[in-house]
Each structure stands twice: as structure tokens, then as C-alpha cells.
Amino acid sequence: MPAYWLARARVIDPHEYKKYTDRIPPIIAQHGGRILSRGASYETLEGPDHFDRFVLIEFDTMDAVRRCFESPEYREAAVFRRNGAGENEFTIVGGGEHTA
């Protein structure tokens, strides 16, 4: 069952944040991820409009997302955004319908 990495970001320092975003595509690909949307236009239909960048990445499994997020390569790249270049929220969502 596929899983999706959803990221919402507020970019504070575009120069430093770009050091992070430039490194991400090959790391995602190395872990089998497929970027479906990254920094595209968006419209907030309801709720707070705090974030200004959205990313959606598909992986084969939730474990694959975790392996990517916890990989040494990703952690090294994430230092650039974690040092004040941006504010992020990451969520993993399983694919399919799981309603009772």
C-alpha cells in the first residue's frame, strides 16, 4: 500500500532553505520516492494560512518514508532548514481508504 510524505513549510530564509531543497530530490529517489508536487501553486480553502510551501511525495510503504526521513543523507540536508531557515510540519499518510 503506498504512503505519502506530506510537508508544509514556511520559508524564513530562502537562501539557506534552498541549500536544503537542492539536496532533496536525489535523496528521495534513492529511497524509492516519487515527488508528486513540490512548491507548486496552492490555495488554502479552510483553516489557517500559516504555511507557504507544500510538498507531496509518494513512497511504496510507510517504512520507506521513515527510512528516507531517518537516513544520514536526509538528516545532513535537513540541518539547513532546521537552523532557522524554515518552519516545517511533516506527516506520513497511508494510501487507500481505511474508514470503518
TIRO-2110 file (N, C-alpha, C; in Angstrom, 1 decimal):
// TIRO-2110
0.8, -1.2, 0.0, N, 1, A
0.0, 0.0, 0.0, CA, 1, A
0.9, 1.2, 0.0, C, 1, A
0.7, 2.2, -0.9, N, 2, A
1.5, 3.4, -0.9, CA, 2, A
1.3, 4.2, 0.3, C, 2, A
2.3, 5.1, 0.5, N, 3, A
2.3, 6.0, 1.7, CA, 3, A
2.8, 7.4, 1.1, C, 3, A
2.3, 8.4, 1.7, N, 4, A
2.6, 9.8, 1.2, CA, 4, A
3.2, 10.6, 2.3, C, 4, A
4.3, 11.3, 1.9, N, 5, A
5.0, 12.2, 2.8, CA, 5, A
4.4, 13.6, 2.5, C, 5, A
3.7, 14.2, 3.4, N, 6, A
3.1, 15.5, 3.3, CA, 6, A
4.0, 16.5, 4.0, C, 6, A
4.4, 17.5, 3.4, N, 7, A
5.2, 18.5, 4.1, CA, 7, A
4.5, 19.9, 3.9, C, 7, A
4.5, 20.6, 4.9, N, 8, A
4.0, 22.0, 4.9, CA, 8, A
5.2, 22.9, 5.4, C, 8, A
5.5, 24.0, 4.8, N, 9, A
6.7, 24.7, 5.2, CA, 9, A
6.4, 26.2, 5.1, C, 9, A
7.0, 26.9, 6.0, N, 10, A
7.1, 28.4, 5.9, CA, 10, A
8.5, 28.7, 5.8, C, 10, A
8.9, 29.3, 4.7, N, 11, A
10.3, 29.6, 4.4, CA, 11, A
10.6, 31.0, 5.0, C, 11, A
11.7, 31.0, 5.9, N, 12, A
12.1, 32.2, 6.6, CA, 12, A
13.3, 32.8, 5.9, C, 12, A
14.3, 32.0, 5.6, N, 13, A
15.5, 32.4, 4.9, CA, 13, A
15.6, 31.6, 3.6, C, 13, A
15.2, 32.2, 2.5, N, 14, A
15.2, 31.5, 1.2, CA, 14, A
16.5, 31.0, 0.8, C, 14, A
17.6, 31.8, 1.0, N, 15, A
18.9, 31.4, 0.6, CA, 15, A
19.4, 30.1, 1.4, C, 15, A
19.2, 30.0, 2.7, N, 16, A
19.6, 28.8, 3.4, CA, 16, A
18.6, 27.7, 3.1, C, 16, A
17.3, 28.0, 3.0, N, 17, A
16.3, 26.9, 2.7, CA, 17, A
16.6, 26.2, 1.4, C, 17, A
17.1, 27.0, 0.4, N, 18, A
17.5, 26.4, -0.9, CA, 18, A
18.6, 25.4, -0.8, C, 18, A
19.5, 25.6, 0.2, N, 19, A
20.6, 24.6, 0.4, CA, 19, A
20.0, 23.3, 0.8, C, 19, A
18.8, 23.3, 1.5, N, 20, A
18.1, 22.1, 1.8, CA, 20, A
17.4, 21.5, 0.6, C, 20, A
16.6, 22.3, -0.1, N, 21, A
15.7, 21.8, -1.2, CA, 21, A
16.5, 21.3, -2.3, C, 21, A
17.7, 21.9, -2.6, N, 22, A
18.5, 21.4, -3.7, CA, 22, A
19.0, 20.0, -3.5, C, 22, A
19.2, 19.6, -2.2, N, 23, A
19.7, 18.3, -1.9, CA, 23, A
18.6, 17.2, -1.9, C, 23, A
17.4, 17.5, -1.8, N, 24, A
16.3, 16.6, -1.5, CA, 24, A
16.0, 15.6, -2.7, C, 24, A
15.8, 16.1, -3.9, N, 25, A
15.4, 15.1, -5.0, CA, 25, A
16.2, 13.8, -5.1, C, 25, A
17.5, 13.9, -5.1, N, 26, A
18.2, 12.6, -5.2, CA, 26, A
18.1, 11.7, -4.0, C, 26, A
17.9, 12.3, -2.8, N, 27, A
17.7, 11.5, -1.6, CA, 27, A
16.4, 10.8, -1.7, C, 27, A
15.4, 11.5, -2.1, N, 28, A
14.0, 10.9, -2.2, CA, 28, A
14.1, 9.8, -3.2, C, 28, A
14.7, 10.0, -4.4, N, 29, A
14.8, 9.0, -5.4, CA, 29, A
15.6, 7.8, -4.9, C, 29, A
16.6, 8.0, -4.2, N, 30, A
17.4, 6.9, -3.6, CA, 30, A
16.6, 6.0, -2.7, C, 30, A
15.6, 6.5, -2.1, N, 31, A
14.7, 5.7, -1.2, CA, 31, A
13.4, 5.3, -1.9, C, 31, A
13.3, 5.4, -3.2, N, 32, A
12.2, 5.0, -4.0, CA, 32, A
11.0, 5.9, -4.0, C, 32, A
11.2, 7.2, -3.5, N, 33, A
10.1, 8.1, -3.5, CA, 33, A
9.9, 8.8, -4.9, C, 33, A
8.7, 9.2, -5.1, N, 34, A
8.3, 9.9, -6.3, CA, 34, A
7.7, 11.3, -5.9, C, 34, A
8.3, 12.4, -6.3, N, 35, A
7.8, 13.7, -5.9, CA, 35, A
6.6, 13.9, -6.8, C, 35, A
5.4, 14.1, -6.2, N, 36, A
4.2, 14.4, -6.9, CA, 36, A
3.9, 15.9, -7.1, C, 36, A
4.3, 16.6, -6.0, N, 37, A
4.1, 18.1, -6.0, CA, 37, A
5.1, 18.7, -5.1, C, 37, A
5.8, 19.7, -5.5, N, 38, A
6.8, 20.3, -4.7, CA, 38, A
6.9, 21.8, -5.0, C, 38, A
6.4, 22.6, -4.1, N, 39, A
6.4, 24.1, -4.3, CA, 39, A
5.5, 24.6, -5.4, C, 39, A
4.5, 23.8, -5.7, N, 40, A
3.5, 24.3, -6.8, CA, 40, A
2.6, 25.3, -6.2, C, 40, A
1.8, 25.9, -7.0, N, 41, A
0.8, 26.8, -6.5, CA, 41, A
-0.2, 26.1, -5.7, C, 41, A
-0.9, 26.8, -4.8, N, 42, A
-1.8, 26.2, -3.9, CA, 42, A
-2.9, 27.2, -3.5, C, 42, A
-3.9, 26.8, -2.9, N, 43, A
-5.0, 27.6, -2.4, CA, 43, A
-5.5, 27.0, -1.1, C, 43, A
-5.5, 27.7, 0.0, N, 44, A
-6.0, 27.2, 1.3, CA, 44, A
-7.5, 27.5, 1.3, C, 44, A
-8.3, 26.4, 1.3, N, 45, A
-9.7, 26.6, 1.3, CA, 45, A
-10.3, 26.8, 2.7, C, 45, A
-9.7, 26.3, 3.7, N, 46, A
-10.2, 26.4, 5.0, CA, 46, A
-9.1, 26.2, 6.0, C, 46, A
-9.1, 26.9, 7.1, N, 47, A
-8.1, 26.8, 8.1, CA, 47, A
-7.0, 27.9, 8.0, C, 47, A
-6.1, 27.9, 9.0, N, 48, A
-5.0, 28.9, 9.0, CA, 48, A
-4.1, 28.8, 7.7, C, 48, A
-3.7, 30.0, 7.3, N, 49, A
-2.9, 30.1, 6.1, CA, 49, A
-1.4, 30.4, 6.6, C, 49, A
-0.9, 29.5, 7.4, N, 50, A
0.4, 29.8, 8.0, CA, 50, A
1.6, 29.4, 7.1, C, 50, A
1.4, 28.3, 6.4, N, 51, A
2.5, 27.8, 5.5, CA, 51, A
2.4, 28.3, 4.1, C, 51, A
3.6, 28.4, 3.4, N, 52, A
3.6, 29.0, 2.1, CA, 52, A
4.2, 28.0, 1.1, C, 52, A
4.5, 26.8, 1.4, N, 53, A
5.1, 25.8, 0.5, CA, 53, A
4.6, 24.4, 0.9, C, 53, A
4.2, 23.6, -0.1, N, 54, A
3.6, 22.3, 0.2, CA, 54, A
4.3, 21.3, -0.7, C, 54, A
4.5, 20.1, -0.1, N, 55, A
5.2, 19.0, -0.9, CA, 55, A
4.4, 17.7, -0.6, C, 55, A
4.3, 16.9, -1.7, N, 56, A
3.6, 15.6, -1.6, CA, 56, A
4.5, 14.6, -2.4, C, 56, A
5.0, 13.6, -1.6, N, 57, A
5.9, 12.6, -2.2, CA, 57, A
5.3, 11.2, -1.9, C, 57, A
5.2, 10.4, -2.9, N, 58, A
4.7, 9.0, -2.8, CA, 58, A
5.9, 8.0, -2.6, C, 58, A
5.7, 7.1, -1.7, N, 59, A
6.6, 6.0, -1.5, CA, 59, A
5.8, 4.7, -1.5, C, 59, A
6.5, 3.6, -1.6, N, 60, A
5.8, 2.3, -1.7, CA, 60, A
5.2, 1.9, -0.4, C, 60, A
5.8, 2.3, 0.7, N, 61, A
5.3, 1.9, 2.1, CA, 61, A
5.6, 3.0, 3.1, C, 61, A
5.0, 2.9, 4.2, N, 62, A
5.3, 3.9, 5.3, CA, 62, A
6.7, 3.7, 5.8, C, 62, A
7.2, 2.4, 5.8, N, 63, A
8.5, 2.2, 6.3, CA, 63, A
9.5, 2.8, 5.4, C, 63, A
9.3, 2.9, 4.1, N, 64, A
10.2, 3.5, 3.1, CA, 64, A
10.3, 5.0, 3.4, C, 64, A
9.1, 5.6, 3.7, N, 65, A
9.2, 7.1, 4.1, CA, 65, A
10.0, 7.3, 5.3, C, 65, A
9.8, 6.4, 6.3, N, 66, A
10.6, 6.6, 7.6, CA, 66, A
12.1, 6.4, 7.3, C, 66, A
12.5, 5.4, 6.5, N, 67, A
13.9, 5.1, 6.2, CA, 67, A
14.5, 6.4, 5.5, C, 67, A
13.7, 7.0, 4.6, N, 68, A
14.2, 8.2, 3.9, CA, 68, A
14.4, 9.3, 4.9, C, 68, A
13.4, 9.6, 5.7, N, 69, A
13.4, 10.7, 6.7, CA, 69, A
14.5, 10.5, 7.7, C, 69, A
14.8, 9.3, 8.1, N, 70, A
15.8, 9.0, 9.1, CA, 70, A
17.2, 8.7, 8.5, C, 70, A
17.3, 8.8, 7.2, N, 71, A
18.6, 8.4, 6.6, CA, 71, A
19.7, 9.5, 6.9, C, 71, A
20.9, 9.1, 6.9, N, 72, A
22.0, 10.1, 7.2, CA, 72, A
22.0, 11.2, 6.1, C, 72, A
21.7, 10.9, 4.9, N, 73, A
21.7, 11.9, 3.8, CA, 73, A
20.6, 12.9, 4.1, C, 73, A
19.4, 12.4, 4.5, N, 74, A
18.4, 13.4, 4.7, CA, 74, A
18.7, 14.2, 5.9, C, 74, A
19.1, 13.6, 7.0, N, 75, A
19.4, 14.4, 8.2, CA, 75, A
20.5, 15.4, 7.9, C, 75, A
21.5, 15.1, 7.1, N, 76, A
22.5, 16.1, 6.8, CA, 76, A
21.9, 17.3, 6.0, C, 76, A
21.0, 17.0, 5.1, N, 77, A
20.3, 18.1, 4.3, CA, 77, A
19.4, 18.9, 5.2, C, 77, A
18.7, 18.2, 6.1, N, 78, A
17.7, 18.9, 7.0, CA, 78, A
18.3, 19.9, 7.9, C, 78, A
19.6, 19.8, 8.2, N, 79, A
20.3, 20.8, 9.0, CA, 79, A
20.1, 22.2, 8.5, C, 79, A
20.1, 22.4, 7.2, N, 80, A
19.9, 23.7, 6.7, CA, 80, A
18.6, 24.4, 7.0, C, 80, A
17.5, 23.6, 7.0, N, 81, A
16.2, 24.1, 7.3, CA, 81, A
16.0, 24.2, 8.8, C, 81, A
16.6, 23.3, 9.5, N, 82, A
16.4, 23.2, 11.0, CA, 82, A
17.1, 24.3, 11.8, C, 82, A
18.0, 24.9, 11.1, N, 83, A
18.8, 26.0, 11.8, CA, 83, A
18.1, 27.4, 11.6, C, 83, A
16.8, 27.4, 11.4, N, 84, A
16.1, 28.7, 11.3, CA, 84, A
15.7, 29.1, 9.9, C, 84, A
16.1, 28.3, 8.9, N, 85, A
15.7, 28.7, 7.6, CA, 85, A
14.3, 28.5, 7.2, C, 85, A
13.6, 27.7, 8.0, N, 86, A
12.2, 27.4, 7.7, CA, 86, A
11.5, 26.8, 8.9, C, 86, A
10.2, 26.8, 8.9, N, 87, A
9.4, 26.1, 9.8, CA, 87, A
8.6, 25.0, 9.1, C, 87, A
8.7, 23.8, 9.5, N, 88, A
8.1, 22.7, 8.8, CA, 88, A
7.2, 21.8, 9.6, C, 88, A
6.3, 21.2, 8.9, N, 89, A
5.4, 20.1, 9.5, CA, 89, A
5.4, 19.0, 8.5, C, 89, A
5.8, 17.8, 9.0, N, 90, A
5.8, 16.6, 8.2, CA, 90, A
4.8, 15.6, 8.7, C, 90, A
4.1, 14.9, 7.8, N, 91, A
3.1, 13.9, 8.2, CA, 91, A
3.2, 12.8, 7.2, C, 91, A
3.1, 11.5, 7.6, N, 92, A
3.1, 10.4, 6.7, CA, 92, A
1.6, 9.9, 6.7, C, 92, A
1.1, 9.7, 5.5, N, 93, A
-0.3, 9.3, 5.4, CA, 93, A
-0.3, 8.0, 4.5, C, 93, A
-1.0, 7.0, 5.0, N, 94, A
-1.1, 5.7, 4.3, CA, 94, A
-2.1, 5.9, 3.2, C, 94, A
-1.9, 5.2, 2.0, N, 95, A
-2.8, 5.3, 0.9, CA, 95, A
-4.0, 4.4, 1.1, C, 95, A
-5.0, 4.6, 0.3, N, 96, A
-6.2, 3.8, 0.4, CA, 96, A
-7.2, 4.3, 1.3, C, 96, A
-8.3, 3.7, 1.3, N, 97, A
-9.5, 4.1, 2.2, CA, 97, A
-9.6, 3.2, 3.4, C, 97, A
-9.5, 3.8, 4.6, N, 98, A
-9.5, 3.0, 5.8, CA, 98, A
-10.6, 3.4, 6.7, C, 98, A
-11.8, 3.6, 6.2, N, 99, A
-12.9, 4.0, 7.0, CA, 99, A
-13.6, 2.8, 7.6, C, 99, A
-14.2, 3.0, 8.8, N, 100, A
-14.9, 1.9, 9.4, CA, 100, A
-16.3, 1.8, 8.9, C, 100, A
END
